[in-house]
Amino acid sequence: MRPRLLLTLFGALLCTAGTLAQAQSGAYPNKPVRIIVGFPPGSATDVAARRVAVKLTASLGQSFVIENRPGASGNIAGEMVAKAVPDGYVLYAGTTSEMAINKPGGMKMRFDPAKDFMPIGLLFTTNPVLIASNASNLTSLRGLVDTAKAKPGQVSWATVNAFQQVVMASFQNAAAINLNMIYYKGTALAMNDVVGGQVDGMVGYPAESVPQIEAGRVKALAIAGARRNPFLPSTPTLIELGYPGLDLVVWGGIFAPTGTPPAIVEQLNRGILAANGQSDIKEALAKTGSEVQLYSVSEFTGFINAEIDKWAKLIKSTGIKLGD
């Protein structure tokens, strides 16, 4: 082999070894990081991911950029990230729906949430609230149940994602009622119809529901949680009202494709913990009736595994079949 060719090959090997050594030495990130969100801008997951991305950009010295890829209940974004190179530069902001509900609910998915992702860190948790239109004359959960039993299938109720569909299927199963479920493509559309009286009620989240409740445009009937929401102190929980087991938490978190180096996962987790521990993020979450637990990687992984098991059992007990 010619000496010049040998030198060229040797130089290439040195460059490759240097790159690998740099990656292994923890020199991450050295270019912008993309966080893929499966829902439109302004959604709870999008807002929470953007807050944390700003903090990670400041603390890790590279841009963390949010990229919205809505569609198929978050599955389009999930598939995209599941197939990405596992190097820490393409991350996923996943929620209860994509990571724990869609698959056992029967949706066709081209990725396996449990096998194709590594949990990194939690973004937020919150509990849904059942709200009713003023035009419906429903003023309490008892009134909803009584009306639904007197008029099976005639009380209309809106949902906008898989999580909300399972919440309402679980409640109907527990209350032995049959509601006319209407699926909407977005929260704003559903809320407009509830406020306008075209739909009797909906499952909402405190972030978008509290302003409407405080303005007197809708009525809060119950919180699907273990404790009352500080922003809705007079609204009872489903558990208080005699429906045990309906502590249903919606959450969002950051995930990486399986195979991402553990050192990178741990580094990102530390950055997320530092971000979520700051007062401005805590206050922003509190204003939307949300909170966040400061989970380590192992703690967040345990949380996700427990959620997957819980929702699979819940879906099986309701017999619900989700659309694609």
C-alpha positions as a Python dict, from the first residue, in 0.01 Angstrom:
ca = {
    (1, 'M'): (0, 0, 0),
    (2, 'R'): (131, 346, -89),
    (3, 'P'): (268, 553, 202),
    (4, 'R'): (41, 848, 117),
    (5, 'L'): (-268, 622, 125),
    (6, 'L'): (-153, 474, 455),
    (7, 'L'): (-119, 823, 601),
    (8, 'T'): (-466, 916, 476),
    (9, 'L'): (-624, 604, 629),
    (10, 'F'): (-436, 655, 953),
    (11, 'G'): (-556, 1016, 967),
    (12, 'A'): (-915, 908, 909),
    (13, 'L'): (-888, 652, 1188),
    (14, 'L'): (-751, 914, 1422),
    (15, 'C'): (-1040, 1148, 1341),
    (16, 'T'): (-1293, 871, 1399),
    (17, 'A'): (-1129, 774, 1727),
    (18, 'G'): (-1123, 1138, 1831),
    (19, 'T'): (-1493, 1176, 1756),
    (20, 'L'): (-1577, 863, 1952),
    (21, 'A'): (-1359, 971, 2242),
    (22, 'Q'): (-1527, 1311, 2243),
    (23, 'A'): (-1872, 1149, 2251),
    (24, 'Q'): (-1767, 908, 2524),
    (25, 'S'): (-1605, 1182, 2731),
    (26, 'G'): (-1940, 1349, 2783),
    (27, 'A'): (-1899, 1631, 2528),
    (28, 'Y'): (-2274, 1652, 2481),
    (29, 'P'): (-2444, 1841, 2334),
    (30, 'N'): (-2221, 1982, 2061),
    (31, 'K'): (-2504, 2075, 1823),
    (32, 'P'): (-2875, 2173, 1852),
    (33, 'V'): (-3114, 1919, 2006),
    (34, 'R'): (-3466, 1869, 1868),
    (35, 'I'): (-3758, 1789, 2099),
    (36, 'I'): (-4049, 1651, 1896),
    (37, 'V'): (-4400, 1723, 2027),
    (38, 'G'): (-4695, 1525, 1893),
    (39, 'F'): (-4947, 1804, 1949),
    (40, 'P'): (-4995, 2160, 1817),
    (41, 'P'): (-4828, 2467, 1967),
    (42, 'G'): (-5009, 2584, 2278),
    (43, 'S'): (-5099, 2237, 2403),
    (44, 'A'): (-5007, 2154, 2763),
    (45, 'T'): (-4720, 1931, 2654),
    (46, 'D'): (-4590, 2186, 2405),
    (47, 'V'): (-4594, 2467, 2663),
    (48, 'A'): (-4421, 2257, 2929),
    (49, 'A'): (-4157, 2132, 2683),
    (50, 'R'): (-4083, 2487, 2567),
    (51, 'R'): (-4029, 2606, 2924),
    (52, 'V'): (-3780, 2329, 2992),
    (53, 'A'): (-3613, 2369, 2651),
    (54, 'V'): (-3528, 2731, 2735),
    (55, 'K'): (-3366, 2619, 3059),
    (56, 'L'): (-3172, 2336, 2892),
    (57, 'T'): (-3047, 2576, 2625),
    (58, 'A'): (-2909, 2802, 2895),
    (59, 'S'): (-2758, 2528, 3112),
    (60, 'L'): (-2613, 2299, 2842),
    (61, 'G'): (-2492, 2560, 2597),
    (62, 'Q'): (-2674, 2438, 2286),
    (63, 'S'): (-3017, 2518, 2145),
    (64, 'F'): (-3300, 2284, 2242),
    (65, 'V'): (-3558, 2338, 1969),
    (66, 'I'): (-3925, 2236, 1986),
    (67, 'E'): (-4064, 2078, 1669),
    (68, 'N'): (-4440, 2013, 1649),
    (69, 'R'): (-4553, 1707, 1453),
    (70, 'P'): (-4921, 1667, 1544),
    (71, 'G'): (-5143, 1386, 1422),
    (72, 'A'): (-5271, 1037, 1503),
    (73, 'S'): (-5299, 1110, 1877),
    (74, 'G'): (-4926, 1177, 1899),
    (75, 'N'): (-4827, 857, 1718),
    (76, 'I'): (-4674, 1033, 1416),
    (77, 'A'): (-4422, 1213, 1636),
    (78, 'G'): (-4362, 900, 1842),
    (79, 'E'): (-4279, 691, 1537),
    (80, 'M'): (-4046, 961, 1407),
    (81, 'V'): (-3841, 970, 1728),
    (82, 'A'): (-3848, 592, 1779),
    (83, 'K'): (-3669, 555, 1445),
    (84, 'A'): (-3418, 835, 1508),
    (85, 'V'): (-3050, 778, 1572),
    (86, 'P'): (-3014, 719, 1948),
    (87, 'D'): (-2752, 985, 2007),
    (88, 'G'): (-2945, 1232, 2224),
    (89, 'Y'): (-3011, 1486, 1950),
    (90, 'V'): (-3372, 1389, 1877),
    (91, 'L'): (-3596, 1360, 2184),
    (92, 'Y'): (-3968, 1304, 2233),
    (93, 'A'): (-4214, 1494, 2451),
    (94, 'G'): (-4460, 1211, 2515),
    (95, 'T'): (-4780, 1198, 2718),
    (96, 'T'): (-5005, 948, 2889),
    (97, 'S'): (-5193, 887, 2563),
    (98, 'E'): (-4904, 782, 2339),
    (99, 'M'): (-4690, 615, 2602),
    (100, 'A'): (-4951, 421, 2803),
    (101, 'I'): (-5295, 428, 2638),
    (102, 'N'): (-5288, 415, 2258),
    (103, 'K'): (-5136, 67, 2228),
    (104, 'P'): (-5357, -122, 2480),
    (105, 'G'): (-5650, 81, 2344),
    (106, 'G'): (-5608, -90, 2008),
    (107, 'M'): (-5454, 186, 1798),
    (108, 'K'): (-5232, 78, 1510),
    (109, 'M'): (-4881, 189, 1603),
    (110, 'R'): (-4549, 145, 1426),
    (111, 'F'): (-4351, 166, 1748),
    (112, 'D'): (-4366, 10, 2092),
    (113, 'P'): (-4361, 279, 2365),
    (114, 'A'): (-4220, 42, 2626),
    (115, 'K'): (-3944, -101, 2405),
    (116, 'D'): (-3850, 186, 2176),
    (117, 'F'): (-3803, 463, 2433),
    (118, 'M'): (-3595, 541, 2739),
    (119, 'P'): (-3761, 767, 3000),
    (120, 'I'): (-3557, 1079, 3081),
    (121, 'G'): (-3762, 1320, 3290),
    (122, 'L'): (-4111, 1431, 3388),
    (123, 'L'): (-4252, 1761, 3261),
    (124, 'F'): (-4586, 1792, 3444),
    (125, 'T'): (-4881, 1610, 3596),
    (126, 'T'): (-5242, 1723, 3630),
    (127, 'N'): (-5590, 1579, 3673),
    (128, 'P'): (-5881, 1625, 3430),
    (129, 'V'): (-6197, 1809, 3527),
    (130, 'L'): (-6551, 1730, 3412),
    (131, 'I'): (-6722, 2053, 3310),
    (132, 'A'): (-7080, 2115, 3196),
    (133, 'S'): (-7243, 2373, 2971),
    (134, 'N'): (-7465, 2631, 3139),
    (135, 'A'): (-7731, 2543, 2883),
    (136, 'S'): (-7736, 2181, 3002),
    (137, 'N'): (-7885, 2259, 3346),
    (138, 'L'): (-7633, 2013, 3493),
    (139, 'T'): (-7508, 2157, 3821),
    (140, 'S'): (-7355, 1852, 3989),
    (141, 'L'): (-7215, 1509, 3911),
    (142, 'R'): (-7521, 1355, 4074),
    (143, 'G'): (-7735, 1553, 3833),
    (144, 'L'): (-7529, 1428, 3539),
    (145, 'V'): (-7567, 1066, 3646),
    (146, 'D'): (-7941, 1098, 3712),
    (147, 'T'): (-8002, 1271, 3378),
    (148, 'A'): (-7793, 1016, 3187),
    (149, 'K'): (-7986, 729, 3346),
    (150, 'A'): (-8319, 892, 3264),
    (151, 'K'): (-8209, 968, 2906),
    (152, 'P'): (-7957, 700, 2797),
    (153, 'G'): (-7733, 816, 2514),
    (154, 'Q'): (-7884, 1164, 2500),
    (155, 'V'): (-7641, 1359, 2717),
    (156, 'S'): (-7355, 1467, 2488),
    (157, 'W'): (-6996, 1478, 2611),
    (158, 'A'): (-6683, 1593, 2430),
    (159, 'T'): (-6332, 1444, 2439),
    (160, 'V'): (-6023, 1543, 2242),
    (161, 'N'): (-5769, 1261, 2297),
    (162, 'A'): (-5725, 898, 2398),
    (163, 'F'): (-5667, 984, 2764),
    (164, 'Q'): (-5999, 1165, 2787),
    (165, 'Q'): (-6181, 887, 2605),
    (166, 'V'): (-6060, 632, 2860),
    (167, 'V'): (-6141, 868, 3150),
    (168, 'M'): (-6502, 893, 3033),
    (169, 'A'): (-6529, 523, 2953),
    (170, 'S'): (-6409, 447, 3307),
    (171, 'F'): (-6654, 693, 3460),
    (172, 'Q'): (-6948, 565, 3256),
    (173, 'N'): (-6859, 210, 3353),
    (174, 'A'): (-6840, 302, 3723),
    (175, 'A'): (-7163, 507, 3715),
    (176, 'A'): (-7350, 258, 3493),
    (177, 'I'): (-7451, 527, 3245),
    (178, 'N'): (-7436, 575, 2870),
    (179, 'L'): (-7334, 916, 2734),
    (180, 'N'): (-7326, 1031, 2372),
    (181, 'M'): (-6950, 1070, 2330),
    (182, 'I'): (-6835, 1319, 2066),
    (183, 'Y'): (-6470, 1328, 1959),
    (184, 'Y'): (-6315, 1666, 1876),
    (185, 'K'): (-5982, 1734, 1705),
    (186, 'G'): (-5890, 2013, 1943),
    (187, 'T'): (-5967, 2155, 2286),
    (188, 'A'): (-6061, 2499, 2156),
    (189, 'L'): (-6331, 2356, 1929),
    (190, 'A'): (-6475, 2140, 2206),
    (191, 'M'): (-6470, 2424, 2459),
    (192, 'N'): (-6642, 2660, 2215),
    (193, 'D'): (-6927, 2412, 2169),
    (194, 'V'): (-6963, 2353, 2543),
    (195, 'V'): (-6970, 2727, 2612),
    (196, 'G'): (-7216, 2772, 2327),
    (197, 'G'): (-7443, 2496, 2449),
    (198, 'Q'): (-7406, 2269, 2144),
    (199, 'V'): (-7256, 1999, 2370),
    (200, 'D'): (-7362, 1926, 2728),
    (201, 'G'): (-7010, 1890, 2868),
    (202, 'M'): (-6654, 1778, 2821),
    (203, 'V'): (-6340, 1647, 2985),
    (204, 'G'): (-6098, 1934, 3024),
    (205, 'Y'): (-5772, 2017, 3197),
    (206, 'P'): (-5742, 2292, 3459),
    (207, 'A'): (-5521, 2502, 3231),
    (208, 'E'): (-5800, 2567, 2982),
    (209, 'S'): (-6100, 2504, 3207),
    (210, 'V'): (-6032, 2728, 3507),
    (211, 'P'): (-6059, 3058, 3313),
    (212, 'Q'): (-6395, 2949, 3169),
    (213, 'I'): (-6520, 2834, 3509),
    (214, 'E'): (-6412, 3156, 3682),
    (215, 'A'): (-6581, 3359, 3408),
    (216, 'G'): (-6905, 3169, 3471),
    (217, 'R'): (-6921, 3030, 3116),
    (218, 'V'): (-6918, 2664, 3230),
    (219, 'K'): (-6962, 2468, 3552),
    (220, 'A'): (-6712, 2231, 3714),
    (221, 'L'): (-6870, 1904, 3828),
    (222, 'A'): (-6577, 1693, 3950),
    (223, 'I'): (-6200, 1641, 3941),
    (224, 'A'): (-6065, 1299, 3844),
    (225, 'G'): (-5793, 1301, 4109),
    (226, 'A'): (-5702, 1191, 4457),
    (227, 'R'): (-5726, 1545, 4596),
    (228, 'R'): (-5894, 1872, 4509),
    (229, 'N'): (-5726, 2123, 4283),
    (230, 'P'): (-5621, 2445, 4465),
    (231, 'F'): (-5766, 2649, 4179),
    (232, 'L'): (-6101, 2468, 4209),
    (233, 'P'): (-6129, 2424, 4586),
    (234, 'S'): (-6507, 2379, 4586),
    (235, 'T'): (-6503, 2111, 4316),
    (236, 'P'): (-6510, 1758, 4465),
    (237, 'T'): (-6311, 1464, 4334),
    (238, 'L'): (-6469, 1158, 4176),
    (239, 'I'): (-6329, 957, 4467),
    (240, 'E'): (-6508, 1183, 4718),
    (241, 'L'): (-6829, 1133, 4523),
    (242, 'G'): (-6816, 756, 4551),
    (243, 'Y'): (-6609, 647, 4252),
    (244, 'P'): (-6294, 486, 4397),
    (245, 'G'): (-6009, 407, 4162),
    (246, 'L'): (-6065, 710, 3941),
    (247, 'D'): (-5748, 895, 4034),
    (248, 'L'): (-5654, 955, 3670),
    (249, 'V'): (-5341, 1159, 3609),
    (250, 'V'): (-5239, 1304, 3275),
    (251, 'W'): (-4867, 1367, 3241),
    (252, 'G'): (-4599, 1469, 2994),
    (253, 'G'): (-4234, 1373, 2990),
    (254, 'I'): (-3916, 1368, 2784),
    (255, 'F'): (-3800, 1041, 2626),
    (256, 'A'): (-3506, 928, 2413),
    (257, 'P'): (-3486, 648, 2156),
    (258, 'T'): (-3374, 319, 2309),
    (259, 'G'): (-2998, 282, 2277),
    (260, 'T'): (-2919, 640, 2373),
    (261, 'P'): (-2604, 637, 2591),
    (262, 'P'): (-2700, 626, 2961),
    (263, 'A'): (-2458, 911, 3036),
    (264, 'I'): (-2654, 1139, 2802),
    (265, 'V'): (-2986, 1030, 2953),
    (266, 'E'): (-2854, 1105, 3302),
    (267, 'Q'): (-2716, 1443, 3191),
    (268, 'L'): (-3051, 1541, 3041),
    (269, 'N'): (-3233, 1424, 3352),
    (270, 'R'): (-3012, 1646, 3569),
    (271, 'G'): (-3086, 1940, 3340),
    (272, 'I'): (-3461, 1878, 3356),
    (273, 'L'): (-3450, 1844, 3735),
    (274, 'A'): (-3262, 2173, 3764),
    (275, 'A'): (-3514, 2342, 3533),
    (276, 'N'): (-3821, 2209, 3712),
    (277, 'G'): (-3675, 2307, 4048),
    (278, 'Q'): (-3671, 2676, 3952),
    (279, 'S'): (-3939, 2901, 4095),
    (280, 'D'): (-4063, 3042, 3764),
    (281, 'I'): (-4147, 2696, 3626),
    (282, 'K'): (-4310, 2592, 3954),
    (283, 'E'): (-4523, 2906, 3950),
    (284, 'A'): (-4616, 2863, 3583),
    (285, 'L'): (-4727, 2505, 3647),
    (286, 'A'): (-4922, 2603, 3958),
    (287, 'K'): (-5113, 2869, 3763),
    (288, 'T'): (-5245, 2595, 3533),
    (289, 'G'): (-5334, 2361, 3817),
    (290, 'S'): (-5036, 2137, 3738),
    (291, 'E'): (-4728, 2023, 3924),
    (292, 'V'): (-4414, 1818, 3866),
    (293, 'Q'): (-4229, 1559, 4070),
    (294, 'L'): (-3849, 1572, 4062),
    (295, 'Y'): (-3788, 1214, 3949),
    (296, 'S'): (-3448, 1064, 3882),
    (297, 'V'): (-3417, 846, 3570),
    (298, 'S'): (-3486, 529, 3769),
    (299, 'E'): (-3780, 688, 3952),
    (300, 'F'): (-3931, 819, 3629),
    (301, 'T'): (-3885, 478, 3467),
    (302, 'G'): (-4068, 315, 3759),
    (303, 'F'): (-4346, 574, 3728),
    (304, 'I'): (-4386, 503, 3354),
    (305, 'N'): (-4392, 126, 3404),
    (306, 'A'): (-4661, 161, 3671),
    (307, 'E'): (-4866, 389, 3443),
    (308, 'I'): (-4843, 143, 3153),
    (309, 'D'): (-4973, -137, 3377),
    (310, 'K'): (-5248, 80, 3528),
    (311, 'W'): (-5389, 203, 3200),
    (312, 'A'): (-5372, -140, 3037),
    (313, 'K'): (-5585, -283, 3319),
    (314, 'L'): (-5824, 12, 3306),
    (315, 'I'): (-5871, -17, 2932),
    (316, 'K'): (-5932, -390, 2959),
    (317, 'S'): (-6194, -338, 3230),
    (318, 'T'): (-6384, -83, 3018),
    (319, 'G'): (-6356, -274, 2693),
    (320, 'I'): (-6299, 52, 2506),
    (321, 'K'): (-6162, 38, 2151),
    (322, 'L'): (-5983, 352, 2040),
    (323, 'G'): (-5977, 470, 1681),
    (324, 'D'): (-5663, 485, 1469),
}
